[in-house]
Amino acid sequence: MSVIIKPVISEKANYLTDLRGAYSFLVDTKANKIQIKKAVEATYGVKVADVRTMIYAPKVSSKYTKKGLQVGKTNKLKKAVITLAEGEVIDIFAVN
């Protein structure tokens, strides 16, 4: 099971990185904070100080077409915000 799916690259994520040294990742929905911490430390070789997680519920959308009402939904997502120890930096674009 791969715990880290991909880093989140957005304006808010970049702002948090510059302001607090916090990095955002999409992670497996079944992973807990300890597994996420170990995966980030093993992948990037840094010391993690704090892990905060949030689960995004699936979004449901509907649309009227010639065949009637079409309903679809997105997948459930889990995002982790990782705060690193003082002086640690992750280069998101250069993964080992």
C-alpha positions in Angstrom: 0.0 0.0 0.0 1.4 3.3 -1.0 0.6 5.9 1.6 1.5 9.1 -0.2 -0.4 9.5 -3.5 0.9 12.9 -4.6 1.8 16.4 -3.3 -0.8 19.1 -3.5 0.4 22.1 -5.6 -1.9 25.0 -5.2 -1.8 28.7 -4.2 -2.9 27.9 -0.7 -0.4 25.0 -0.3 2.5 27.2 -1.6 1.4 29.9 0.8 1.5 27.5 3.8 4.9 26.3 2.7 6.3 29.8 2.6 4.6 30.9 5.8 4.9 27.9 8.1 7.0 25.3 6.4 3.9 23.1 6.0 3.5 20.8 3.0 0.2 19.2 1.7 -0.1 15.7 0.3 -3.0 13.6 -0.9 -2.7 10.3 1.0 -4.5 7.0 1.2 -7.9 7.3 2.9 -7.1 4.3 5.2 -3.7 5.7 6.3 -3.3 7.1 9.9 -1.0 9.9 11.0 1.8 7.6 12.2 1.9 5.8 8.8 1.8 9.2 7.0 4.7 10.5 9.1 6.8 7.4 8.5 6.2 7.5 4.8 7.1 11.2 4.4 10.3 10.7 6.5 11.3 7.7 4.5 10.5 9.2 1.1 12.0 12.7 1.6 14.6 12.1 4.3 13.3 14.8 6.6 12.1 15.1 10.3 8.3 15.6 10.6 7.1 17.6 13.6 3.3 17.5 13.1 0.7 15.8 10.9 -2.8 17.1 10.4 -5.3 15.2 8.3 -8.7 16.0 6.7 -11.1 13.9 4.8 -13.0 15.4 1.8 -16.4 13.7 1.2 -17.4 12.7 -2.3 -19.1 15.4 -4.3 -22.3 14.4 -6.0 -23.4 16.1 -9.2 -26.4 15.6 -11.4 -27.2 16.8 -15.0 -30.2 16.5 -17.2 -29.6 15.0 -20.6 -31.7 13.4 -23.4 -31.6 10.1 -21.5 -32.8 11.7 -18.2 -31.1 12.6 -15.0 -27.5 11.5 -14.9 -25.9 11.3 -11.5 -22.2 11.0 -10.7 -19.9 11.4 -7.8 -16.2 11.9 -7.2 -14.0 9.7 -5.0 -13.4 10.4 -1.3 -10.1 12.1 -0.7 -7.8 12.5 2.4 -5.3 15.3 2.6 -2.4 15.6 5.1 -0.7 18.8 6.0 2.8 18.0 7.2 4.8 20.5 9.3 8.5 19.8 9.3 11.0 20.3 12.1 12.9 23.6 12.3 15.4 24.0 9.4 14.0 21.1 7.3 12.9 21.6 3.6 11.3 19.4 1.0 11.9 20.0 -2.7 8.6 18.7 -4.1 9.7 18.8 -7.7 12.8 16.6 -7.1 11.6 13.2 -5.8 14.1 10.4 -5.3 
